Amino acid sequence: MVGKDREIEIMDCTLRDGEQTNGVSFLPHEKLMIARYLLSEVGVDRIEVASARVSEGEKDAVSMVCNYARQHGMLNRVEVLGFVDGEKSVDWITECGCKTINLLAKGSLKHCQCQLKKTPEKHIDDIKAVIAYAHSKGMDVNLYLEDWSQGMRDSRDYVWAMMDALKDEGIVRFLLPDTLGILNPLNSYEYTRAMTDRYPDTKFEFHAHNDYDMAVGNSLMAVEAGCSGLHVTVNGLGERCGNAPLSSIHVMLKDQMHVKEHIDETTLMEISNIVAGYSGIGYSPNTPVIGENVFTQVAGVHADGDNKAHLYSNALVPERFGRHREFALGKNSGKANIVRNLEDIGLELTKEQTKAVTQRITELGDKKQLVTQDDLPYIVSDVLKHSSPEQTVKLVSYMVSTSYGLKPIASLKVSINGKEYEADSTGDGQYDAFVKALRKIYKEKLNRTFPLLQNYAVTIPPGGRTDALVQTVITWNDGEKQWRTRGLDADQTEAAIQATIKMLNMIEEAENASLRNKE
């Protein structure tokens, strides 16, 4: 059934079924903006924008969307869900300016008898009356068989009776919803194929729900079984566990099914972000196609393989979606990841420098979950400007603490020229307490002056993350000499302490060099 000659229609239900997500309610202008982008940029074939008779605000929204679509020759691509309620839904939709009703009928005997309290014959008569009235108003009619999946499982004769009675009533498409998300790929194929075999001249579309995390797989099998259309929502929004996500359905149809559809995949990130912004519901970083992390390689071996022969790439190359592949920086990244990131920002280092930067990133990765490319220039500066072959001043251990209503306390142990010293102190802050403890050691135990802090600057790489690396640059005065050092860490106090130890090593190195020259 599948192949390059087949064309699948995509109907986006974000503005109707997606708005049934708990806590989601789009304002009229938000519906218009989403509808415009879906129709004009993304390229979905049709959009379902509302349920009839919900509210006056909803009526305004549908009217705005229909007015826009009419002005741009796209009114036939806008649809509204209506009900078997005589003339009420048809009149409401007509007043909005819409020309297509998706009529919600019952697709299982249980729903017909228990919810409507009607016989199948009575329900069919009522459906026919609404269809006839809609046609008299110049409307197209699609028909939802609500709870169709349970109908096929438990009351297939009822489904056949509905289809036999309605297939010649001028219905454009029959819409097959897995209303409760109970299907799996096997029975999705079985039930859909039964429909397409029995009614080969009828257009069927599949409407998946994701309760068992099967919406995409079920949709694939419905296409395999002969469905001519699929229903989706942006970011998989929808009642309970949501519907089949637009982005996943697109790549499945294009890459796996090799059928025709009209989605512009370069717009998928933008529409996902628009809907996330208006709905207030974001999507996971590992969401296929659109997630923040899906084109990021973490393991260094993956970057190495990509560098050599694209060994860790598949058909979902990020450039298709207006994105680019990233190589994460951290304890698992390795030299290959770091080299790729250095290339991206235009930095070229020697092998020795790259090794030093790799070692520093590994150390930082042990302390925080992620080092970003924005952090990289800071790390390179930190390593290259203050690398020292031998540390004469080493921080053996330290503890800083702060408590409400009490001054911060620092306790530390340092090794200076091979000898260890300890001191404690309080201060106006954790770092102030640390420096005062160091001053004690230099004054009381070494009989030496400690440089004066002249300037203290803190910068954070772009991104605004709470775990972002902090760069602390400190300027010191030591008599006529001035020292400037920097520290880099996810913790600001730790960064400042690193800068301080580097400064002391620079002083010791200068002192030792002076002594050697005198000799």
MIVEXVEX-784810 format. One record per residue: residue in three letters; x, y, z of N, C-alpha, C in turn. Coordinates in steps of 0.001 Angstrom, whole numbers, plus 500000, padded with zeros to 6 digits. Atoms other than C-alpha are relative to their C-alpha. Example, Ala and Ser with C-alpha at 12.3 -4.5 7.8 and 13.67 -1.06 7.14 Angstrom:
2
Ala500890498810500000512300495500507800500900501200500000;Ser499180498810499940513670498940507140499230501090500730;
END
This chain:
519
Met500822498794500000500000500000500000500858501259500000;Val499179498808499907502854502416500747500887500123498779;Gly499115499781501122505134503943498181499996501453499589;Lys499812498611500392506220507121496474498809500581499260;Asp501160499500500735502987507359494491498842500365500936;Arg501072499701499059500847507613497620500204501370500629;Glu499955498693499353499993510965499162499113499962501241;Ile500715500027498724498939511342502795499669501426500428;Glu500413498696499481496929514301504088500279500073501499;Ile499757499759498579497885515791507441499003501033500493;Met500871499035499348495194517405509568500541500270501395;Asp499493499620498691496508519327512562498833500385500913;Cys501094499794499041494201519283515612500441500779501232;Thr499468499301498821496309521452517930498991500963500607;Leu500911498966499511493668524177518187498672499443500494;Arg501200500628499458490897521693519013500373498932501023;Asp499640501081499082492164518424520492501178500419500897;Gly498864499550499197495427520040521618499585500914501133;Glu500479499087498959493458522633523577499267499248501106;Gln500571500816498932491909519771525533501064499486500962;Thr498951500275499019495270519377527265499678500735501289;Asn500300499390498704494816520069530965500786501299500180;Gly499351498720499741495533523745531651500256500847498774;Val499721499251501228495734524849527999498728500689499512;Ser501100499234500581493479527596526663500607501117499169;Phe499431499000500895494451529667523637499068501208499880;Leu500757498791500276493326533276523294499712500085498502;Pro500329499917501428491672534205519967501177500403499118;His498879499592500857494751536031518649501092498930499964;Glu499021501091500004496943533071519689499567498907499023;Lys500498500978500973494725530703517719500265500476498570;Leu499766499464501342495012532997514719501465499869499610;Met498574500066500327498812533138514918500434498569499721;Ile499650501413500220499116529343515233499418499503498681;Ala500654500437501234496610528761512422500721500546498773;Arg499289499383501133498402531203510096501309499266499726;Tyr498702500640500208501749529523510679499830498573499478;Leu500236501372500449500367525999510257499605499947498526;Leu500493500016501372498614526846506994501013500570499013;Ser499169499264500959501072529285505397501454499590500007;Glu498577500309499889504465528086506652500263498498500119;Val499733501422499752504321524518507952499497499147498844;Gly500510500732501157502127523264505121499111498825500336;Val500986501058499747499616521028506894498852500173499016;Asp501069499929500991496748520172504575498757500677500550;Arg501198499448499390493979521099507005500251500223501479;Ile499931499790498553493474522386510540498591499907500576;Glu501255500039499250490722521633513022500165500993501147;Val499675498841499168490383524830515019499166500126501269;Ala500845499825498809487621524360517624498899498961500023;Ser501265500735499891484562522545518884498868501022499982;Ala501127499071500127481220524174518069499335500235501355;Arg500871499647498871479140525962520706500719499978501349;Val499273500023498734481902526124523333499796501303500761;Ser500097498703499334481855529863524101499996501099498952;Glu499950498854500906481575533328522578501439500314499615;Gly498590499772500302485347533684522837500498499048498933;Glu499622500983501010485762530509520824499401500359498654;Lys500639499585501248483328531826518252500787501132499347;Asp499172498911500534485430534978517894501285499454499382;Ala498742500572500496488579532886517458499790499308498660;Val500267500711501249487049530681514768499707500994498883;Ser500309498981501012485704533742512941501266500681499501;Met498740499361500392489163535352512970500799499084499077;Val499244500957500812490800532205511593499357499849498630;Cys500696500184501287488134531746508917500123501238499120;Asn499848498764500771488383535388507869501374500062499346;Tyr498646500031500558492141535069507428500080498975498865;Ala499921501066501013491777531774505532499249500384498733;Arg500773499582501168489101533231503246500788501006499170;Gln499238498973500711491278536237502366501176499419499223;His498825500596500636494123533903501392499660498725499230;Gly500408501133500814492101531299499522500208498647500654;Met499738501253499284492461528623502220498830499569500880;Leu501122500302499116488978528430503753499651498515499988;Asn500317501428500087488526524858502514500943499145500846;Arg499046500732499156491457523887504805499721500186501492;Val500355499742498597489734525012508035498748499204500347;Glu501114500864499604487416522638509902499676500198501483;Val500461499867498617485363522700513124499254498732500390;Leu500720501163499478484151519794515252498569500403500343;Gly501409499760499684480346519659515416499340498745500534;Phe500678501089499303477786517480517127498658499665499344;Val501308500435500518474649515526516279498944500647500888;Asp500891499196499150472431518241517743498992500781499157;Gly500945499318500868469959519059514995500703501046499147;Glu499440498921500815470766522427513430501005500864500761;Lys499264499069499149472713523988516341501472500125499606;Ser498570499941500345476313523050515486500204500570498607;Val499872499516501373475822523671511771499811501511499950;Asp500244498554499990474377527148512436501175500742500646;Trp498867499354499295477200528011514879501217500076499078;Ile498838500049500891479882526938512403499781500915498797;Thr500304499135501142478145528740509530500165501469500373;Glu499881498616499540477973531969511551501461500432500140;Cys498566499697499904481755531734512043500648500161498629;Gly499452499906501345482234531588508288500723498756499537;Cys499320501239500367483550528011508217499118499174499065;Lys500724500758501009482578525675505399500132498484500162;Thr499836501444499824483529522243506819499699499624501447;Ile500308500527498676482048520365509776500559498593500112;Asn499584501359499651483723517333511335499002499480501023;Leu501144500402499182480626515669512696500366498824500898;Leu499623501012499012481098513641515877498833499050500238;Ala500995501047499782479051510432515782500619498901500871;Lys499525501063499125479333507311517918500454498799499173;Gly499423501103500749481624504574516614499987498686500733;Ser500139501276499275480820501939519256498589499893500548;Leu501349500240499482477568500373520389499883500459501443;Lys500013499608498589478504501027524021499762501486500150;His500191498552499923478772504776523461498602500394499543;Cys501330499681500525475561504849521438498915499723501035;Gln501058500394499069473487503004524013500158500643501368;Cys499808499555498612475075504143527292500091501517500134;Gln499877498551499898475851507789526516498814500708499368;Leu501115499343500672473168508740524002498644499442500418;Lys501258500681499660470545506270525277499127499846498752;Lys500731500142501263469599505652521641500259498637499389;Thr499743501186500815469225502688519350500899500417498840;Pro499185499645501173471652502518516428499168500615498887;Glu500848499479501068468777503156514037499642501467500233;Lys500350498618499677467761506352515851501221500905499823;His498780499194500130471349507588515986500329500251498525;Ile499722499847501436471789506967512250499043501009499376;Asp500976499031500538468593508890511461500385501424500386;Asp499620498659499530469787511836513556501244500507499257;Ile498789499619500748473195511814511824499636500441498590;Lys500398499668501368471557511832508393499324501367499942;Ala500691498707499984469429514805509365500998501151500081;Val498978498951499889472482516857510393500780500121498700;Ile499252499973501266474343515866507210499188500737498937;Ala500850499354501011471392516932505051499925501502500239;Tyr500081498565499689471120520275506859501332500690499679;Ala498690499425500310474879520902506550500165500173498493;His499907499900501463474740520179502830499121501134499470;Ser500895498905500438471819522614502483500624501362500240;Lys499288498756499702474105525277503931501301500110499199;Gly498801499960500828476817524497501381501254499526500702;Met498850500463499222479068522745503898500454498616499554;Asp499468501356500126481376519759503447499895499311501352;Val500149500772498769480962516986506011501031498875500036;Asn499196501165499629483585514676507496499351499388501225;Leu500679500657498883482394512111510034500988499268500897;Tyr499256500736498979484168511063513237499160498824500491;Leu500628501142499330483306507562514478500636499885501385;Glu499404499941498660484048508313518131500023498618500660;Asp499785501294499342485407505321520089500001498858498986;Trp499962501006501068485870503490516777500852498790500370;Ser499114501126499684488734501357518149499299498983500894;Gln500748500948499167486540499863520876498823499414499236;Gly501079500538500827483733499543518367500469498836499153;Met499461501095500809485935497398516127500323498784500861;Arg499648501112499126486995495304519086498759499291500562;Asp501106500567499234483644494823520810498679499934499254;Ser501325499945500662480821495650518368500169500307498516;Arg499671499734501401482038495319514788498751500059499123;Asp501237499939500788478552494669513436499376501394500063;Tyr500516498626499859477539498077514784500756500942499072;Val499183499149500878480456499721512924499581499786498550;Trp500415500270501380479425497961509689498634500606499709;Ala501337499427500196475828499064510172500081501510499807;Met499813498549500148476958502679510615500550500327498618;Met499374499728501296479171502552507537499046499716498846;Asp500924500350501084476583500793505355498915501062499840;Ala501083499020500044473991503402506289500470501380499560;Leu499531498629500200476215506478505848500971500179498835;Lys498935499891501012478733505672503103499550500719498732;Asp500499499344501201476480507092500387499300501326500310;Glu500662498766499569475423510238502281500805501257499664;Gly499229498821500390478012512542500700501040500422501020;Ile498946499714499023480550512320503514501346499965499281;Val498719499910500706483986513414502273501008499017500578;Arg499018500872499331486083511528504844499376499393501245;Phe500338500630498726485448509045507624501258500027500875;Leu498873499795499090487678509802510605499949498940501094;Leu499970501174499116488734506811512715500837500289501236;Pro499229499658498804489713507816516255500194498813500954;Asp499731500894498866491411505633518822499793500848501248;Thr500377498980499024489572507755521364500676499810501350;Leu499425500272498677490942506060524485501444499506499913;Gly498596500388500142494365505213523067500277498557500361;Ile499875501402499580493862501458523465500726499128498975;Leu499467500841501068495381500273520184501505499799500106;Asn498572500219500224498776498812519389500197499872498489;Pro499809500049501456500386498630515923499348498802499322;Leu500573501191500623499094495105515315498507500145499747;Asn501443499879500248495396495746515873499638501309499307;Ser500234498809500827495701499251514391499954499601498541;Tyr499982500477501395496623497549511134498778499128499714;Glu501113500926500228494000494823511539498676500736499840;Tyr501288499309500038491092497181512269499904500938498795;Thr500031499063501135492048499768509646499895499242498685;Arg500039500778501246492639497136506973498603499411499774;Ala501368500494500137489195495693507696499095501075499401;Met500796498891500541487722499137506959500317500244498528;Thr499627499666501385489681499781503777499684498863499028;Asp500375501134500859489037496274502419498498499990499738;Arg501460500078500133485301496469503050499437501202499224;Tyr500487498785500664484932500044501772501153500628499206;Pro498786499586500722487713500456499160499900501369499333;Asp500147498709500667486256503614497602499772501149500982;Thr500247499003498951485986505498500909501307500546500534;Lys498823499377499393488506507967502336499944499840501516;Phe499904500151498549489621507087505864501219500758500533;Glu498881499359499307491795509075508253500077499465501422;Phe499774500597498676493320507841511501500362501093500995;His499830499004498943493253509842514739500499499271501258;Ala499381500785498921495665508447517345500048500773501314;His499702499481498658495908508990521098501133499160500593;Asn498693500540499623499080508198523003500038499345501380;Asp500052500529498634497947506485526211501000498872500245;Tyr499001501064499870500207503469525586501308500346499276;Asp498792499534500695502916505563523893500122499360498620;Met500024500684501293501871504026520574499434500867498880;Ala500699499174500985500385507000518706500718500032498661;Val499264499923501262503164507255516115500020498646499302;Gly499984501329500586503482503510515573498644499586499463;Asn501346500320500473499722503099515306499667500762498727;Ser500238499193501198499582505921512765500719499407498803;Leu499243500632501083502287504252510692499244498787499449;Met500695501208500448500312501005510581498654500323499353;Ala501248499598500652497097502824509692500258500406498554;Val499618499656501379498867504261506648500302498732499208;Glu499686501277500643500196500798505825498723499262499604;Ala501252500711500251496619499509506000499082500732499033;Gly500783499348501036495325502092503557499364501321500345;Cys500541498685499665494380505254505431500623501059499095;Ser499509498945500882494699508367503282500369501265500755;Gly499670498811499218495195510823506134500263499672501449;Leu499682500142498579496534511224509668499728501316500714;His500223498822499166495678513609512494501160500143500990;Val498843499729499150498422515252514551499722501233500856;Thr499960498720499284499048517983517104501455500415500149;Val498650499494499760502090520190517596500429499610501409;Asn499424500445498727504284518807520379499208498879500660;Gly500773501111499443501811515943520831498996500417501043;Leu501012499563499041499382518074522839498713499213499816;Gly501278500689500089496019516543523619499571499479501351;Glu500569500492498751493791515059526267500796498806500530;Arg499262501047499290495438512745528803501464499977499536;Cys498608500133500442498683511554527154500259500667498653;Gly499795499254501222498128513586524016499781499194498735;Asn500210500565501334497998512860520297501337499715499326;Ala498778500253500759500512511900517623500679501331499673;Pro499316498725500245503159514664517374500243500238498512;Leu499801499611501392503377516521514066501410499673499523;Ser498615500173500459507182516397513905500354498531499822;Ser499693501427500099507409512656514551499252499344498838;Ile500776500556501115504632511827512091500639500392498673;His499382499562501253506345513893509399501218499164499642;Val498769500729500347509725512179509639499707498519499777;Met500379501395500225508059508771509882499449499802498593;Leu500567500122501347506068509345506698501063500181498934;Lys499005499687501016509020510812504819501114498965499951;Asp498811500858499959511860508558505972499673498515500033;Gln500323501415499838510118505283506828498966499497498999;Met501078500438500887507005505190504645500222500421498553;His499677499513501343508373507117501643498751500397499219;Val501207499503500663505009508707500887500079501522499890;Lys500014498556500199504195512244499783499140500670501065;Glu500797499065499205503024514956502164500653501362499852;His499624498644500383503470518705502194500667500799501120;Ile499429499284498865505173519562505495501373500571499642;Asp498675499379500118508084522017505357500734499763501318;Glu499378500422498740510342520399507928500913501062500606;Thr499163498932499422512480523531508339499202500891500943;Thr500844499164499132509513525131510148499591499295501293;Leu500506500776498858508973522396512740500465500548501343;Met499512499430498747511186523958515412499220501262500363;Glu500683498732499752509483527333515032498576499788500488;Ile501380500213499571505908526034515283499957499322501363;Ser499951500632498677506877523854518250500231501036501085;Asn499713498961499014508276526885520053498837500978500147;Ile501172499122499928505263529038519165498920499374500877;Val501053500675499236502831526468520551500420499808501457;Ala499521500137498623504994525823523616499848501320500748;Gly500121498696499363505019529549524320498565500354500327;Tyr501401499652499771501264530040523932499309499040500967;Ser500664500993499148500281526821525706500565499972501417;Gly499341500085498694502746527152528578500518498611500307;Ile499535501370499804503693523489528095501186499756499073;Gly498807500247500782507238522818526979500102498545499581;Tyr499776501379500419508615519685525397501349499539500537;Ser498813500580499379511286517345526711501242500222499134;Pro498759499841500777514946517886525696500298498819499082;Asn499725501154500861514986514361524224498834499679499066;Thr501076500188500968511837514811522100500586499877498598;Pro499439500144501351512639513495518606499777501242499146;Val499996498925500995513396516122515939500137501388500630;Ile500058498638499490512636519195518086500690500186501334;Gly499426499877498667514245518411521459501386500635499998;Glu498726499290499882517230520407522679501188499066499843;Asn498844500902499939519441517321523021500104499005498845;Val500062501123500940518498515174520025501093500023498941;Phe498893499950500951521348516378517818501317500300500708;Thr498789499812499215523957516422520566500641498652500288;Gln499236501200499676526614513695520750500750500249501306;Val499342499853498700527925513152524273501299499203500038;Ala498820500856499912530355510252523995501064500434498995;Gly498902499609500864533743511128522580500191499059498824;Val499843500968501089533808507932520509499042500308498854;His500948499634501041530729509187518649500534501150499160;Ala499419498877500743532410512454517727501152499525499129;Asp498878500531500774535483510538516620499494499263498759;Gly500567500728501138533366508270514411499382500926498978;Asp500576499034500935531519511230512911501088500743499236;Asn498894499308500665534803512972512172500583499148498879;Lys499322500874500955536102509935510298499101499557498853;Ala500843500515501085533094508647508370498511500137500305;His501405499812499630529805509948509850499387498695500503;Leu500419501328499555529534506618511647498822500040500961;Tyr501058499921498998527063507883514251498897500962499570;Ser501062499150500531524672509797511984498983499137499266;Asn501035500689500766521356508690510511499326500996499065;Ala500668499126500964518870510190508043499486501286500633;Leu500485498805499309517723512669510694501156500966500250;Val498908499039499852520527515112510009499407501341500422;Pro500602498787499433519961518360511917499771501110498989;Glu500147498931500988520405520593508860498632499963499309;Arg501344500090500568517063519296507560499015500898500726;Phe500949499283499160515360521108510415500535501371500424;Gly499424498703499685517443524269510396500838499996501258;Arg499195500125498785519666522991513186501392499492499623;His498685500571500274523240521733513520500377499046501123;Arg499578500988499017524912518850515302500947500637501012;Glu499146499496498937526523519631518641500709498827500674;Phe499213501022499317529127517753520611500189500452501437;Ala500041499579498604528643517896524351501393500003500616;Leu498739499887499284531469518909526638499783499547501432;Gly500130500508498640531941517016529864500971498867500222;Lys499030501046499652533658514085531488500011498852498994;Asn500051501076500986532528511710528696500381500446498593;Ser499894499479501362533330513956525764501269499573499273;Gly498767500379500665536977513199525021500514501072499054;Lys499319499006500822539348515037522703499219500325498725;Ala500688499776501277537246514573519544498871501016500153;Asn501067499033499748534241516426521005500558501402500167;Ile499426498692499703536468519240522219500567500639498743;Val499465499474501256538229519609518871498872500539499128;Arg501126499529500814534840519872517098499455501319500526;Asn500505498758499414533678522568519512500969501153499813;Leu499000498959500245536945524486519177499924500487498555;Glu500139499629501411536521524408515395498779500889499782;Asp501235499235500176532957525729515685500158501451500425;Ile499837498619499533534097528814517602501278500630499468;Gly498855499422500678537204529321515475501293500014500787;Leu498770500072499208539883528353518018500838498816499537;Glu499087501061500403542935526343516983501103499908501038;Leu499022500193498932545124524900519734501002498917499599;Thr499025501064500197548240522780519785499499498734500690;Lys500386501261499360548019519128520827500117500092501511;Glu499795499878498561549427519979524251498921500881500633;Gln501038499125499475546974522833524735498641499302500002;Thr501267500736500062544046520658523601499925498968501113;Lys499959500985498919545123517987526070499712500660501340;Ala500218499291498739545209520549528889498546500443500135;Val501395499581499973541772521897527948499093498791500237;Thr500784501224499803540398518330527739500015499571501459;Gln499877500395498600541714517568531208499164500917500895;Arg500763499046499189540122520736532614498502499775499838;Ile501424500242500229536765519994531002499556498723500708;Thr500330501240499289536852516464532428499836500270501491;Glu500102499648498578537469517911535893498694500741500285;Leu501241499249499813534591520352535489498790499102499824;Gly501109500914500230532357517598534139499707499124501199;Asp500220500770498782532843515687537377499194500788501022;Lys500667499161499013531384518645539238498612500437499552;Lys501287499535500494528487519624536968499579499156498817;Gln500539500914500998526264517877534492500421500343498580;Leu499783499612501384527034519900531381500915501206499924;Val499183498847500371529734522188530047499580500365498587;Thr500511499608501310528417524203527090501087500654499159;Gln499056499333500893530124525681524070500215501446500414;Asp499837498632499503529492529107525603501056500080501104;Asp498994500029498937531725528044528503501416499863499456;Leu498689500438500499534576526950526234501049501116499946;Pro498961498961500014536345530302525648500537500339501388;Tyr499569499723498634536427530856529416500963498917500487;Ile499147501111499572537916527419529977501365500089499339;Val498725499878500717540572527942527300500857501096500624;Ser499249498907499363541559531278528830500516499587501354;Asp499619500437498658541637529750532294501204499070499945;Val498925500988500091543913526903531196501279500614499428;Leu498809499533500702546258528732528839500682501172500685;Lys499388498827499389546796531929530793500637499698501347;His499511500251498645547460530311534128500474498573500203;Ser499446501341499827548949526905533462501384500131500608;Ser498704499934499303551876526275535753500575498598500107;Pro499431501341499970554274523334535505500114499454501414;Glu499831500471498625554668523177539276499323500958500952;Gln500676499174499005552471524445542078500782499963501306;Thr499319499934498702554402525657545104499022500311501116;Val501071499770499027551201526771546839498824499114499591;Lys501076500944500300548618524015547014498936500066501084;Leu501106500048499054545213524025548627499729498537500341;Val500149501396499587545149520780550606498540499689500291;Ser501416500172499677541623521162551981499449501316500529;Tyr500631498814499410539133523802552974498525499719500230;Met501424500065499717535669524271554392499520501428500224;Val500635498710499754533504527376554164498534499729500293;Ser501404500209499655530065527652555717499360501343500320;Thr500753498803499671527372530240556195498699499589500670;Ser501227500279499260524402530345558550499242501298500222;Tyr500823498815499795521511532744559030500287500607501372;Gly499745499299498749522387535335561652501417499886500519;Leu498613500174499573526040534255561939500928500352498841;Lys499024499691501036529174535343560102500516498718499362;Pro499410501170500660530550532930557515501339499630500611;Ile498764500538499405533422530721558674500770499252498921;Ala499134500760500898536390529351556742501073499304500811;Ser498911500772499403538818526638557789500769499368498861;Leu499244500482501153541672525687555468501372499463500399;Lys498640500510499889544953523846555072500672500187498651;Val499252499782501237547552524902552477501415499461500158;Ser498595500415500040550939523596551462500777501073499239;Ile499168498955500604553554526280550734501444499535500031;Asn498636500512500136556901525111549439500214498713500801;Gly499884501312499383556227521636550797499602499917501459;Lys500368500019498582555134522651554318498533500389500141;Glu501430499765499859551506522565555476499700500949501155;Tyr500443499028499004549740525330557415498476499979500063;Glu501448499972499809546236525593558873499593501301500674;Ala500535498794499353544064528548559891498486500018499856;Asp501450499792500030540448529526560634499724501495500090;Ser500375498601499888538643532838560313498534500173499669;Thr501342499588500415535273534543560005500145501171499041;Gly499951498891500944534385537132557391498613500477499639;Asp501293499454500416531646539173555764499346499150498916;Gly500510500944500976531217536440553178500884498776500023;Gln499202501218499981532509532952552489501406500239499447;Tyr498680499743500580535308534183550255500820500928500883;Asp499299499091499087536184537009552641500587499220501171;Ala499496500821498894536508534446555451501194499164499540;Phe498892500795500532538763532287553249501272500840499883;Val498826499135500176541086535203552385500570500401501347;Lys499507499610498668541309536276556029500768498856500657;Ala499258501136499455542361532747557006501365499877499333;Leu498713500009500702545081532860554334500920501100500520;Arg499202498883499489546209536259555596500650499632501346;Lys499455500440498702546647534731559061501259499170499805;Ile498845500880500255548981532086557673501194500818499551;Tyr498889499226500538551085534594555733500574500967501050;Lys499518499031499011551273537099558596500587499326501222;Glu499615500561498713551543534888561692501005498859499873;Lys499148501180500092553342531823560363501142500167498997;Leu498939499772500985555369533105557408500635501380500125;Asn499508498636499807555854536698558529500155500719498660;Arg499980499381501318554978537876555039498702500769499778;Thr501214499246500319552547540421553643499182499240498971;Phe500920500636500949549505539226551748499486501076499057;Pro500440498972500957548552541078548542498608500541500317;Leu501300499365499790545611543498548661499112499801498766;Leu500947500182501106542524542778546569499592501381499475;Gln500319498708500598542020545661544141498679499963499231;Asn501231500085500787539217544444541878499542498547499926;Tyr500594501344499998536846541457541848498837500025499011;Ala501036499993501048534777540764538721499503498592499747;Val500629501305500256532345537930538069499247500076498681;Thr500763500095501252531033536933534626499475498581499857;Ile500637501294500246528701534114533604499756499884498500;Pro500263500179501428528580532706530038498524500120499695;Pro501415499832500364525311533324528109499198498735500276;Gly500899501140499835522327531097528752499156500085501246;Gly500796499790498816521212532000532254499688498744500794;Arg500269501224499249521398528435533622500482500159501438;Thr499583499925498606521609528016537378501308499250500239;Asp498757500747499840524510525574536874501094500505499069;Ala499015499469500938526423527833534481501353500194500686;Leu498668499734499469530171528169534919500131501483500339;Val499739498632499561531239531288536797501483500285499809;Gln498609499574500136534417533093535785500238501176500953;Thr499645498951499059535975535163538540501394500517499665;Val498726499360500307538744537613537611500333500965501132;Ile499614499207498826540629539145540568501317500702499721;Thr498780499210500141543213541913540470500561500293501388;Trp499329499846498706545744542092543316501153500995499889;Asn498831499133499889548308544658544408500949499431501038;Asp498970500480499088551557543492545984501174500978499903;Gly498993498947500115553635546589546553499829500723498675;Glu500054499346501301554438547952543121499514499060498898;Lys500410500982501002553387544782541365498494499770500026;Gln501422500303500128549948543918540112499835498616499370;Trp500268501340500499548606540417539544498522499888499648;Arg501399500234500388545460539423537683499832498513499700;Thr500228501441500190544175535846537902498511499732499867;Arg501407500370500177540991534060537028499774498570500463;Gly500421501352499639539138531022538302498702499673499289;Leu501188500419500738536414529017536635499395498782500675;Asp500675501117499346533877526796538345498501500271499994;Ala501445499815499889530140526202538689499635500738501282;Asp500223499319498726530458527624542225500850501271500049;Gln499285498722500036531412531309542540501114500061501034;Thr498958499970498957533317530880545811501185499151499589;Glu498916500875500449535304527974544395500814500670498891;Ala499298499292501070536137530055541291500929501065500569;Ala499174498962499377537419532898543474501185499392500740;Ile498907500674499291539488530487545583501059499532499010;Gln499039500415501027541073529055542426500851501182499544;Ala499280498814500445542000532574541279501021500438501054;Thr499109499590498914543557533277544680501231499098500077;Ile498870500935499947545710530142544698500925500212498806;Lys499163499714501171546884530934541164500855501235500237;Met499249498782499701547899534417542316501174499707500937;Leu498928500317499062549930533017545221501113499206499329;Asn498971500749500735551696530588542888500814500918499093;Met499278499051500846552580533421540527501000500813500834;Ile499089499255499115554092535355543450501175499129500418;Glu498930500904499576556041532329544664500966499730498853;Glu499147500247501163557309531649541152500906501195499739;Ala499191498798500194558478535254540854501080500111501073;Glu499023499939498890560158535096544284501128498997499775;Asn498977501029500226561955531848543449500908500353498836;Ala499190499577501143563070533223540087500980501084500403;Ser499115498924499529564474536277541848501163499450500808;Leu498936500609499193566403534113544300501017499293499122;Arg499085500697500897567843532028541458500917500978499269;Asn499208499009500706569002535148539675501106500574500892;Lys499003499475499063570801536387542806501138499011500195;Glu498968501025499830572638533107543101500935499988498794;
END
